[in-house]
Amino acid sequence: MASPSSARARRHVALAYPLAVPWMTAFVRGVMDYGQRHGGWTLTTSPPSLLGAGEENLTLDSLRGWPGHGVITAVLTPADVRAAERLGIPVVNLAATLPDTGIPSVLPDHYGMGRLAAEHLLERGLRRLAYYGVKGFWFSELRCRGFVECAERAGATCDVLEVPRKSGPWANWQKRTGLLVRWLQQLRPPVGLLAVQDYRARVVIEECERLGLRIPHDVAVLGMEDDPTLCEFCRPTLSSVSRNAWRLGVETASMLDCLMDGRPRPPDVVLPSDGVVARQSTDTIAVDDPRLAAAVHFIHDHLSEPFGVERIVQASSISRRQLETRFRDVLGCTPHDYLSRRRVERAKQLLAAPGRVKFHNVAKACGFPSVDRMRLVFRRITGTTPLEYRLAARNKGN
């Protein structure tokens, strides 16, 4: 009996979308993983978007006469709709700019991503939120709406800044960031801020540092799309809402495969995010008690150091008994328990990160005196060992 890969003719699919968009790497992997399981697809893509390289992105018009079987692209204008119809082959749309295009689409749940971002910041005790977006982009508007409506339902306030789509190539850095800087100066700390994309979140972090605003305690910053380069090489590292890019690739390929088979058009897909990837830029707890806030901020800022409750008492400038009482009343735990939980949360982030960070380096980065101590505390809090957690995180990623 022939396997699925040998029983079907190899299909040739065009991906007319700039590959320089960071999440596209995981998206393309999802498309190709599906294609390999269903006949072994060949993929034609746009070249990298490098200025001066002499290459041009694939467009629907440029694909006229292309001898392929299906196209994945973003249909943004009525002209794109007409160009898709002229191709005479199946097209799957990655955008929701136009209503009723007649072209099936697979989209991330941008509204839900905004809601998840608000929930993440609200869970950190923040009751003043802010959204930094771009005018005229449909995905920015959806993310903003999900974020603001979730904040309002929780009784939190929410400021919104939407800047123009383009500031012009002649604009210097001050002109490009002027609106943002003035807005940041008007926000009252502590505030939780969501930026429409990771790059803009990094700009927020840079400008906050210039203004003397502490990240994450004055401004907890959250990005969107979880680009590992932008998020991991930022200082502090940037928390971000993942758009579930690999699964989007799989779902898009599945829809296109259905159309290329000549089966009835499936319903449009809106795929939920796979969650918030929490990093240092939102690693805070907002509390009104200034002494308690000093203790909590000390824990978060010195987590890699091997200290105990006495150092926390010194940072708060109150007695140990008073500190214990305030922790129990506000956070529902002792200072020791809170410190242990934070160390374990940091360890979980490192254990789930790409690559293999050695256990003794994880223990050191989280302030544990030894791997044995980390294993003991980790198991007490999570019910599993660091090794078991790492293996489970890796299996989930696959």
N, C-alpha and C positions, 0 to 999 in steps of 0.2 A: 504493500500500500504506500502510495507516495505521501511524503510529508507535506504540510501546508506550504513550506517554502519552495518545494520543487513542483507542486501541482499548479501553481499560478504563474502567469507571465510577470516578469519584472516590470514594475511601474515606475514611471519617471515623473517626479513631482517638482514643481517650482516653488521656491520660498522667496516671494518678492517683498522682503522686509529687511531693513538694515541690520546686519549681524553685529554691528558695534553696540547695539542696545544690550546692556549687561545680562538681563534675564534670558536673552535669546539662546545662550549656550545650553542651559538646562532645557529650554523649550525644544531646541533642535534635537537634543538627546532623546527627549520623549517621542518626537516624531520618528526618529530613526529606529528607536527601540521597537515601536509599533511596526514600522515598515519591515524590519528584519524578521519579525514573527509572522508577517503576512506577505511573503513572496520576495522579500529583499528589494526595497525601493532604492532608486537612484535619486539623488537630490541635487537640483540646480539652485544656487543661491545668489543673492546680491553680493558684490565684493565688499570688503570692509570699507567703511565710510572714512577714508583718509583724504584730507584736502591735499591737492597737488599730485595725487597718485595717478591721475588720468583715467580713473574708472568711474562708471556711473551705476547707480542703483537700478535693479530690475524694476520695471513698471509693467502694468497690465498692457499698455500700448506696445512696449518693447517686446512683449511675448507673442505678438501676432506672428504666426508662421512657425512658432516653436513646436517641435514634434513630441510633446509630452502628453500626460494624461490628467493632470490636475494641478491646481494652484492654491497656495496659502498666501494671503496678503491682507492689508488693511484697506478697506474701501472707505474713502474719506469724502469723496465729492460725487455729485451726479455724473460727472465725466468718468469717474472710476466705475460707476455702475454700468454705464454704456460700454465701456471698454471690456468689462468682465463678460457682458452678454455677447460681445462680438467674438470672444475667444472660442465659444462653442464647446468648452470643456468645463468640468466642475470647478467651482471656486468656493473656498471657505474664507469668511471674513473675520478678522481679528479686531475690528473696531465697531463702535456703536454710535458713530457720529451722526449717521442718517437714519431716520425711521423708515421702515417698510421698504428696504432695498430689494427684497425678494431673494437675497443671497444668504444662505445659512451662516450662522456665526457661532464662534466659541469664545467666550469672554470670561475674564476674572470677575468676581463679585466685588467691584470697586466700592459700592455702597457698604457691603459687609466688611471690607478692609478698613474703611473709615470707622465703622462701629467697633471693630476689634481694637483699633488704636485707642479709641476713647476708653474702652473698658480696661485696657492695660494701664493707662495713666490714672484712671479713677481708682484702680486697685492699689495704687501707691499713695492713696490718701489725698491726691491732688483734686482741688475743687475749682481751680481756675485753669481753664484750658485755652489753647490758641491753635489756629490752623493757618498755615502759610501755603498758599496755592497760586495758580496761574490762571488769569482770565481767559475764557474762550476755549479751554480744553475740557471735553466732555468727561474724561476720567477724573480730572481735578474737581469738577463740580459734584460728581457722584461721591467721591471720597469725602469731600467737605460736608455734604448733606448727611452722610452716615455718621460722621464724627460729631457734627453739631447736634443732631437730633438725639444721639445717645447721651451727650453731655447734658442737654436740657432735660431729658427724662430723669437723669440722676440728680437734678437740682444744681448742677455746676454751671458756671458762667463760661462763655466761649467767645473769644475775640477772633476775627477773621481778617487776614490780609491777603488779597488777590492782586498780584502785580501784573502789568501788561506782558503779553507773550514775548515781545522783543523790545530790548532797550536800544538796539541799533549798534552796528559794528564800531561806530565812532565813540561810543560811550566808554569813559574810563571806569575803573573799579568803583569809585565813590558814587558815580551816577547809577551804576548797575545795582548797588546795594543800598542806596540812600533811603528808599522807602522802607526797606527791611530794618535798617538801623534805627530809624525814627520810631518805628512800630515797637521794636524790642525795648527801647528806652521807656515806652509808655506802659509796658506790661508790669504788673505787680507780682513779684516773686512771693512764694514759689508757684511756678506755672508749668503745666505740661504742654509741650508744643509738638504738633504733628506737621511735618513738611510733606508736600505732595510727592517728592522723590528723594532718594538718598543723597543725590548731589546737593540739592538745596538744603537738606538737613545738615550736611557738612558745612555749608556756608553759614548756616545759623550758628553752629558751634564756634566757628572761627570768629564771627562778629560778636558773639556773647563774650568770648574771652577778651576781645579788645575793649569791650564795655565793662569788664570786671564782673560779669555775671558768671557764677559758678555752675558748671555742668557736673552732675545733674541736680544739685540741691536748690539752686535758684531757678534754673530752667532745665527740666527733663526733656530731652529731645528725642523724637522718634521719626524715622524715615519710612519710606515705602519701596518695596521690591527686593530688598535684601541682596544688594550687590555685594559679594564678599570683598572685592577690592576696596570699594568705598567704605564699607562698614568695619572691616577688620584692621585696616591701616589708618583709621581715624583715631585721634587721641582726644578724649576717651573714645573707646570703641562704640560704634553706633548701633543702637537697637533699631529694628526694622520689621515691617509687616511683610511676610512672604506672599507672593502672588501664586504660589503653587505651580511654578513654571513647567516642571517636568510633566506633571499631570495634565496641564493645559496642552502640551505637545501631544501627549497620548490621545486626549479627547479630540483634538483637532484632526489628527491623522485618522482616527476612527470614523469621524464624520465624513472626511474626504473619501475614505475607502468605500463607505456606504454609497456615496454619490457616484464614484467611478464604477461601482458594480451595477449601476442603474437601478438601485433599490429606491423606494420612496424616500423623499427628503425627511430626515429626522428632525425633531424639534431643536431649536436653538439651545445652546448650553451656557449656563452661567455657573462657573465653578467657584466654590468657596475657597478662601485662603486656607493654607495649612498652618496658620498661626503667626504669632509674634516671636521673632528671634530676639530674646532679651540680652542686651549687652550693658556696658557701663553707663551709657548716656541716659538710661532711665533707672539706674540702680540707686533708688532713693525711697524714703518714706517721708511724706509730708506730715508734720505734727506741729500744732500751735505752741506747745510748751517749749520755750527756748532752751531750757536745760536738757530736756529730753531730746530735742532736735540736735543739740551739740553732741550728745552721746551717740545718737543714731548716725549722724554724719561722720563721726570719728570711726565708727565700725566700718561703714561703707568705704571710707577713704583709705583705711589702713588694713584692709582685709588680708593682704599678703604677708602681714607681719604677725609673728607668734606672740600675741598678748592675751591677757585674761581680763577679768572683770575689774581689777584694780585700776588698770589703765583707762577703762571706760569711766570709772568714777572720777578720776583726775580730769578727764576731758569735760565732764559735766559740771564740775565745781560744786557738787552737792554730796551729801553723805551717801554711803552705800545703801542704807535703809530707805532713804528718800528715793534713790534711783530705782531700787527694786519695786517700790510702790508705784512709781510713775510708769514703769514698763508694764506692770501688771494691769494698771487701770486703763492705759491707752492702747497697748499692743497685745495684751492678754498673755504675756509670757515673761520670764525672767530675762535679765540682760545676757546671762550665759546661754539660755536657750536661743535667744535672738541671734547672738553671735554664731552659734553652732549652725543654725539654719542658713545664715548668710554664707558661711564657709561652704556648706554642702551645695547651695545653689550655684556658687561660683564653680565648684568642682564639676557639677553636672554640665555647665556650659562648656568647660574645657574637655570633658570626656566625650561630649557629643560633637565637638568641632571636627572639621576635616583633618586628616592626618592622624598620627598616633603620638600624642604627647605622653611621655613616660610618666608612670604613676608618681615617681618621686618628684618630678617637676610639677605635676598637678598639686600634690600635697604642699610643696613649697609655695606655689602661687596662691594658695588658699589659706596660708598661715598655720597649717598643721605641722607639728614638730616631726612627724614621721608618717610613712605610708600606713603603718599599723594603726596609728591613731586616727588617720583619715578613714580607713576601712571600718573601724569601730563606730565612729560617729555617723558615717554615711549609712551604715546598715541600720543603726538605731533610728535614724530619721526617715529613711526611705524604704526600709524593709528589704533592701537588696545590696549587693556589693558593688564597688566601682567597676569591676570587670563585667559583672552581669549587666550593669546599666550601659556601659559602652557597647557591648554586643547588641543589646536591644535597640539602642539608638542607631547603630549601623544597619541593622536589619530593617528598621523603619525607613531609613534613607534609601535603601535599595528597593 
